[in-house]
Protein backbone atom coordinates (compact mmCIF):
# COMPACT_ATOMS: atom_id res chain seq x y z
CA UNK A 1 0.00 0.00 0.00
CA UNK A 2 1.30 3.43 -0.92
CA UNK A 3 0.02 5.36 2.10
CA UNK A 4 1.12 4.74 5.68
CA UNK A 5 -1.80 4.68 8.11
CA UNK A 6 -1.73 4.84 11.90
CA UNK A 7 1.95 5.76 12.02
CA UNK A 8 1.79 7.17 15.56
CA UNK A 9 -1.29 5.73 17.23
CA UNK A 10 -0.63 2.04 17.52
CA UNK A 11 1.01 -0.31 19.99
CA UNK A 12 2.94 -3.41 19.03
CA UNK A 13 2.05 -6.52 21.04
CA UNK A 14 4.02 -8.90 18.84
CA UNK A 15 6.18 -11.67 20.32
CA UNK A 16 9.32 -12.51 18.37
CA UNK A 17 10.27 -15.93 19.71
CA UNK A 18 8.96 -18.96 21.55
CA UNK A 19 5.86 -21.08 21.24
CA UNK A 20 3.68 -17.96 21.62
CA UNK A 21 5.40 -16.04 18.82
CA UNK A 22 3.13 -14.00 16.61
CA UNK A 23 1.86 -10.59 15.60
CA UNK A 24 -0.80 -8.45 17.22
CA UNK A 25 -1.38 -4.71 17.31
CA UNK A 26 -3.49 -2.17 19.17
CA UNK A 27 -4.79 0.93 17.41
CA UNK A 28 -6.24 3.74 19.51
CA UNK A 29 -8.57 6.65 18.84
CA UNK A 30 -6.60 9.89 18.91
CA UNK A 31 -9.49 11.67 20.60
CA UNK A 32 -10.87 9.38 23.33
CA UNK A 33 -7.99 6.83 23.28
CA UNK A 34 -10.28 3.81 23.16
CA UNK A 35 -8.35 0.83 21.80
CA UNK A 36 -9.05 -1.63 18.98
CA UNK A 37 -6.93 -4.80 19.16
CA UNK A 38 -6.40 -6.82 15.99
CA UNK A 39 -6.60 -10.58 15.82
CA UNK A 40 -3.47 -12.55 16.73
CA UNK A 41 -1.43 -13.80 13.78
CA UNK A 42 0.91 -16.66 14.77
CA UNK A 43 4.51 -16.62 13.51
CA UNK A 44 4.91 -20.26 12.65
CA UNK A 45 8.67 -20.24 12.08
CA UNK A 46 9.41 -18.93 15.56
CA UNK A 47 6.78 -21.19 17.11
CA UNK A 48 8.39 -24.23 15.50
CA UNK A 49 11.77 -23.11 16.81
CA UNK A 50 10.21 -22.70 20.25
CA UNK A 51 8.87 -26.24 20.23
CA UNK A 52 12.26 -27.56 19.09
CA UNK A 53 13.86 -25.62 21.94
CA UNK A 54 11.52 -27.23 24.43
CA UNK A 55 12.29 -30.68 23.06
CA UNK A 56 16.05 -30.07 22.96
CA UNK A 57 16.02 -29.15 26.64
CA UNK A 58 14.76 -32.64 27.32
CA UNK A 59 16.59 -34.68 24.68
CA UNK A 60 19.60 -32.53 23.77
CA UNK A 61 22.05 -33.59 21.07
CA UNK A 62 20.99 -33.13 17.47
CA UNK A 63 17.73 -31.51 18.47
CA UNK A 64 19.68 -28.71 20.11
CA UNK A 65 21.54 -28.04 16.88
CA UNK A 66 18.30 -28.11 14.92
CA UNK A 67 16.78 -25.70 17.42
CA UNK A 68 19.59 -23.19 16.92
CA UNK A 69 19.26 -23.40 13.17
CA UNK A 70 15.48 -22.99 13.30
CA UNK A 71 15.76 -20.03 15.64
CA UNK A 72 18.25 -18.27 13.34
CA UNK A 73 15.98 -18.94 10.38
CA UNK A 74 12.97 -17.53 12.22
CA UNK A 75 14.82 -14.39 13.25
CA UNK A 76 16.05 -13.76 9.73
CA UNK A 77 12.48 -13.77 8.46
CA UNK A 78 11.00 -11.71 11.29
CA UNK A 79 11.17 -8.25 9.69
CA UNK A 80 9.45 -9.26 6.47
CA UNK A 81 6.78 -11.22 8.32
CA UNK A 82 6.18 -8.28 10.67
CA UNK A 83 5.70 -5.90 7.74
CA UNK A 84 3.17 -8.23 6.14
CA UNK A 85 1.31 -8.72 9.41
CA UNK A 86 1.22 -4.98 10.10
CA UNK A 87 -0.19 -4.23 6.64
CA UNK A 88 -2.94 -6.79 7.22
CA UNK A 89 -3.67 -5.32 10.65
CA UNK A 90 -3.93 -1.81 9.22
CA UNK A 91 -6.50 -3.03 6.68
CA UNK A 92 -8.41 -4.66 9.54
CA UNK A 93 -8.25 -1.56 11.74
CA UNK A 94 -9.22 0.95 9.06
CA UNK A 95 -12.80 -0.27 9.22
CA UNK A 96 -13.01 0.88 12.85
CA UNK A 97 -11.60 4.41 12.43
CA UNK A 98 -12.30 7.59 10.50
CA UNK A 99 -9.85 10.27 9.48
CA UNK A 100 -10.79 13.87 10.29
CA UNK A 101 -10.63 16.18 7.27
CA UNK A 102 -9.47 19.08 9.47
CA UNK A 103 -6.85 17.74 11.89
CA UNK A 104 -6.16 14.44 10.04
CA UNK A 105 -6.31 12.41 13.23
CA UNK A 106 -7.77 8.92 13.23
CA UNK A 107 -10.78 8.68 15.53
CA UNK A 108 -13.33 6.01 16.37
CA UNK A 109 -16.98 6.15 15.28
CA UNK A 110 -18.06 7.66 18.62
CA UNK A 111 -15.76 10.65 18.06
CA UNK A 112 -16.62 11.33 14.42
CA UNK A 113 -19.41 13.36 12.79
CA UNK A 114 -20.13 11.54 9.54
CA UNK A 115 -22.17 14.41 8.10
CA UNK A 116 -19.37 16.97 8.35
CA UNK A 117 -16.46 14.56 7.99
CA UNK A 118 -14.85 16.04 11.09
CA UNK A 119 -14.00 14.75 14.54
CA UNK A 120 -15.82 16.25 17.52
CA UNK A 121 -12.71 18.20 18.50
CA UNK A 122 -12.88 20.12 15.23
CA UNK A 123 -16.69 20.20 15.04
CA UNK A 124 -18.03 20.05 18.61
CA UNK A 125 -21.60 18.93 19.13
CA UNK A 126 -23.70 22.05 19.78
CA UNK A 127 -25.74 20.46 22.57
CA UNK A 128 -22.64 19.14 24.33
CA UNK A 129 -20.90 22.51 23.99
CA UNK A 130 -23.96 24.30 25.39
CA UNK A 131 -24.21 22.02 28.43
CA UNK A 132 -20.47 22.32 29.08
CA UNK A 133 -20.71 26.12 28.86
CA UNK A 134 -23.67 26.17 31.26
CA UNK A 135 -21.79 24.02 33.77
CA UNK A 136 -18.74 26.25 33.47
CA UNK A 137 -20.90 29.35 33.92
CA UNK A 138 -22.55 27.92 37.04
CA UNK A 139 -19.18 27.13 38.55
CA UNK A 140 -17.85 30.59 37.73
CA UNK A 141 -20.97 32.28 39.14
CA UNK A 142 -20.79 30.21 42.33
CA UNK A 143 -17.13 31.11 42.74
CA UNK A 144 -17.88 34.81 42.33
CA UNK A 145 -20.77 34.63 44.80
CA UNK A 146 -18.57 32.77 47.28
CA UNK A 147 -15.86 35.36 46.88
CA UNK A 148 -18.30 38.19 47.55
CA UNK A 149 -19.67 36.42 50.64
CA UNK A 150 -16.18 35.76 51.97
CA UNK A 151 -15.14 39.34 51.25
CA UNK A 152 -18.13 40.71 53.18
CA UNK A 153 -17.47 38.35 56.09
CA UNK A 154 -13.82 39.27 56.13
CA UNK A 155 -14.58 42.98 56.36
CA UNK A 156 -16.45 42.27 59.61
CA UNK A 157 -13.46 40.69 61.35
CA UNK A 158 -11.90 42.71 64.17
CA UNK A 159 -8.45 43.48 62.83
CA UNK A 160 -7.42 45.66 65.77
CA UNK A 161 -7.26 42.84 68.27
CA UNK A 162 -3.98 40.93 68.15
CA UNK A 163 -4.21 37.16 68.20
CA UNK A 164 -1.80 34.72 69.73
CA UNK A 165 -1.69 32.13 66.95
CA UNK A 166 0.55 29.59 68.69
CA UNK A 167 0.01 28.38 72.24
CA UNK A 168 3.04 29.19 74.42
CA UNK A 169 2.43 26.07 76.52
CA UNK A 170 1.99 23.23 73.99
CA UNK A 171 2.88 24.86 70.67
CA UNK A 172 -0.48 24.06 69.04
CA UNK A 173 -1.98 26.38 66.45
CA UNK A 174 -4.81 28.40 67.99
CA UNK A 175 -6.33 30.05 64.88
CA UNK A 176 -7.03 33.17 66.91
CA UNK A 177 -9.01 31.48 69.73
CA UNK A 178 -9.08 32.88 73.27
CA UNK A 179 -8.13 29.49 74.72
CA UNK A 180 -5.81 26.86 73.29
CA UNK A 181 -7.90 24.10 71.63
CA UNK A 182 -5.32 21.49 72.68
CA UNK A 183 -4.45 22.24 76.31
CA UNK A 184 -6.93 24.94 77.32
CA UNK A 185 -4.34 27.59 78.17
CA UNK A 186 -5.75 31.12 78.16
CA UNK A 187 -4.10 33.07 75.41
CA UNK A 188 -2.90 36.65 75.44
CA UNK A 189 -5.26 39.27 74.00
CA UNK A 190 -5.21 43.03 73.85
CA UNK A 191 -7.94 45.45 74.97
CA UNK A 192 -8.63 49.12 74.28
CA UNK A 193 -8.89 51.91 76.84
CA UNK A 194 -12.38 53.38 76.86
CA UNK A 195 -10.92 56.83 77.45
CA UNK A 196 -8.13 57.21 74.89
CA UNK A 197 -8.43 54.07 72.77
CA UNK A 198 -4.88 52.95 73.56
CA UNK A 199 -4.33 49.20 73.30
CA UNK A 200 -2.96 47.28 76.27
CA UNK A 201 -2.59 43.64 77.24
CA UNK A 202 -5.35 41.93 79.18
CA UNK A 203 -4.84 42.10 82.94
CA UNK A 204 -3.61 45.73 82.97
CA UNK A 205 -5.22 47.75 85.82
CA UNK A 206 -4.48 51.28 84.57
CA UNK A 207 -4.13 52.56 81.03
CA UNK A 208 -0.41 53.18 80.39
CA UNK A 209 -1.30 56.06 78.07
CA UNK A 210 -3.83 58.18 80.01
CA UNK A 211 -3.81 56.57 83.46
CA UNK A 212 -7.50 55.81 83.49
CA UNK A 213 -8.48 52.92 85.77
CA UNK A 214 -9.60 49.95 83.82
C-alpha positions in Angstrom: 0.0 0.0 0.0 1.3 3.4 -0.9 0.0 5.4 2.1 1.1 4.7 5.7 -1.8 4.7 8.1 -1.7 4.8 11.9 1.9 5.8 12.0 1.8 7.2 15.6 -1.3 5.7 17.2 -0.6 2.0 17.5 1.0 -0.3 20.0 2.9 -3.4 19.0 2.1 -6.5 21.0 4.0 -8.9 18.8 6.2 -11.7 20.3 9.3 -12.5 18.4 10.3 -15.9 19.7 9.0 -19.0 21.6 5.9 -21.1 21.2 3.7 -18.0 21.6 5.4 -16.0 18.8 3.1 -14.0 16.6 1.9 -10.6 15.6 -0.8 -8.5 17.2 -1.4 -4.7 17.3 -3.5 -2.2 19.2 -4.8 0.9 17.4 -6.2 3.7 19.5 -8.6 6.7 18.8 -6.6 9.9 18.9 -9.5 11.7 20.6 -10.9 9.4 23.3 -8.0 6.8 23.3 -10.3 3.8 23.2 -8.4 0.8 21.8 -9.1 -1.6 19.0 -6.9 -4.8 19.2 -6.4 -6.8 16.0 -6.6 -10.6 15.8 -3.5 -12.5 16.7 -1.4 -13.8 13.8 0.9 -16.7 14.8 4.5 -16.6 13.5 4.9 -20.3 12.7 8.7 -20.2 12.1 9.4 -18.9 15.6 6.8 -21.2 17.1 8.4 -24.2 15.5 11.8 -23.1 16.8 10.2 -22.7 20.2 8.9 -26.2 20.2 12.3 -27.6 19.1 13.9 -25.6 21.9 11.5 -27.2 24.4 12.3 -30.7 23.1 16.0 -30.1 23.0 16.0 -29.2 26.6 14.8 -32.6 27.3 16.6 -34.7 24.7 19.6 -32.5 23.8 22.0 -33.6 21.1 21.0 -33.1 17.5 17.7 -31.5 18.5 19.7 -28.7 20.1 21.5 -28.0 16.9 18.3 -28.1 14.9 16.8 -25.7 17.4 19.6 -23.2 16.9 19.3 -23.4 13.2 15.5 -23.0 13.3 15.8 -20.0 15.6 18.2 -18.3 13.3 16.0 -18.9 10.4 13.0 -17.5 12.2 14.8 -14.4 13.3 16.0 -13.8 9.7 12.5 -13.8 8.5 11.0 -11.7 11.3 11.2 -8.2 9.7 9.4 -9.3 6.5 6.8 -11.2 8.3 6.2 -8.3 10.7 5.7 -5.9 7.7 3.2 -8.2 6.1 1.3 -8.7 9.4 1.2 -5.0 10.1 -0.2 -4.2 6.6 -2.9 -6.8 7.2 -3.7 -5.3 10.7 -3.9 -1.8 9.2 -6.5 -3.0 6.7 -8.4 -4.7 9.5 -8.2 -1.6 11.7 -9.2 0.9 9.1 -12.8 -0.3 9.2 -13.0 0.9 12.8 -11.6 4.4 12.4 -12.3 7.6 10.5 -9.8 10.3 9.5 -10.8 13.9 10.3 -10.6 16.2 7.3 -9.5 19.1 9.5 -6.9 17.7 11.9 -6.2 14.4 10.0 -6.3 12.4 13.2 -7.8 8.9 13.2 -10.8 8.7 15.5 -13.3 6.0 16.4 -17.0 6.2 15.3 -18.1 7.7 18.6 -15.8 10.7 18.1 -16.6 11.3 14.4 -19.4 13.4 12.8 -20.1 11.5 9.5 -22.2 14.4 8.1 -19.4 17.0 8.3 -16.5 14.6 8.0 -14.9 16.0 11.1 -14.0 14.8 14.5 -15.8 16.3 17.5 -12.7 18.2 18.5 -12.9 20.1 15.2 -16.7 20.2 15.0 -18.0 20.1 18.6 -21.6 18.9 19.1 -23.7 22.0 19.8 -25.7 20.5 22.6 -22.6 19.1 24.3 -20.9 22.5 24.0 -24.0 24.3 25.4 -24.2 22.0 28.4 -20.5 22.3 29.1 -20.7 26.1 28.9 -23.7 26.2 31.3 -21.8 24.0 33.8 -18.7 26.3 33.5 -20.9 29.3 33.9 -22.5 27.9 37.0 -19.2 27.1 38.5 -17.9 30.6 37.7 -21.0 32.3 39.1 -20.8 30.2 42.3 -17.1 31.1 42.7 -17.9 34.8 42.3 -20.8 34.6 44.8 -18.6 32.8 47.3 -15.9 35.4 46.9 -18.3 38.2 47.6 -19.7 36.4 50.6 -16.2 35.8 52.0 -15.1 39.3 51.2 -18.1 40.7 53.2 -17.5 38.4 56.1 -13.8 39.3 56.1 -14.6 43.0 56.4 -16.4 42.3 59.6 -13.5 40.7 61.4 -11.9 42.7 64.2 -8.5 43.5 62.8 -7.4 45.7 65.8 -7.3 42.8 68.3 -4.0 40.9 68.1 -4.2 37.2 68.2 -1.8 34.7 69.7 -1.7 32.1 66.9 0.6 29.6 68.7 0.0 28.4 72.2 3.0 29.2 74.4 2.4 26.1 76.5 2.0 23.2 74.0 2.9 24.9 70.7 -0.5 24.1 69.0 -2.0 26.4 66.4 -4.8 28.4 68.0 -6.3 30.1 64.9 -7.0 33.2 66.9 -9.0 31.5 69.7 -9.1 32.9 73.3 -8.1 29.5 74.7 -5.8 26.9 73.3 -7.9 24.1 71.6 -5.3 21.5 72.7 -4.5 22.2 76.3 -6.9 24.9 77.3 -4.3 27.6 78.2 -5.7 31.1 78.2 -4.1 33.1 75.4 -2.9 36.7 75.4 -5.3 39.3 74.0 -5.2 43.0 73.8 -7.9 45.5 75.0 -8.6 49.1 74.3 -8.9 51.9 76.8 -12.4 53.4 76.9 -10.9 56.8 77.4 -8.1 57.2 74.9 -8.4 54.1 72.8 -4.9 53.0 73.6 -4.3 49.2 73.3 -3.0 47.3 76.3 -2.6 43.6 77.2 -5.4 41.9 79.2 -4.8 42.1 82.9 -3.6 45.7 83.0 -5.2 47.8 85.8 -4.5 51.3 84.6 -4.1 52.6 81.0 -0.4 53.2 80.4 -1.3 56.1 78.1 -3.8 58.2 80.0 -3.8 56.6 83.5 -7.5 55.8 83.5 -8.5 52.9 85.8 -9.6 49.9 83.8 
